[in-house]
Amino acid sequence: MKRGQVSVEFLVILSLILVILLIVFNTGSNTVGYVKSSSDNTKLSTFFDTLKNTAYSVYHQGVGAKTRIFVVMPDNVKNVTVYHRSIVVASNTGDVSSRTFEFNITGNFSAKGSYYVDVEAKKGYVEFKR
């Protein structure tokens, strides 16, 4: 064997190893992105479900009923808006999610972090207070 041939074979093998490593790295990066997105979706769904279940509970108990809940906002939330019967959450990626209630709601939410929210039934509506 000639020295040049050994060098060329070494470079070909090294190139193949680098290509394989790049494929593995890219697949790993995609998986991490998917897991993060899935985690944010789960947190958002839990946020909505907790608010809705708690609001229904105090609303049906009547005026003056109240409770305190702990909410966890997903990292990608840009803002949270409360409209007459809906809560709308906009994300940094441009996605918008909402939940509609059968009664009026009021309140405001921070888009970042985890915190306690007081939920109280008032006459004809439910109030969320941070």
Secondary structure by P-SEA (a helix, b strand, c coil): ccaaaaaaaaaaaaaaaaaaaaaaaaaaaaaaaaaaaaaaaaaaaaaaaaaaaaaaaaaaacccccbbbbbbbccccccccccccbbbbbccccccccccccbbbbbccccbbbbbbbbbbcccbbbbcc
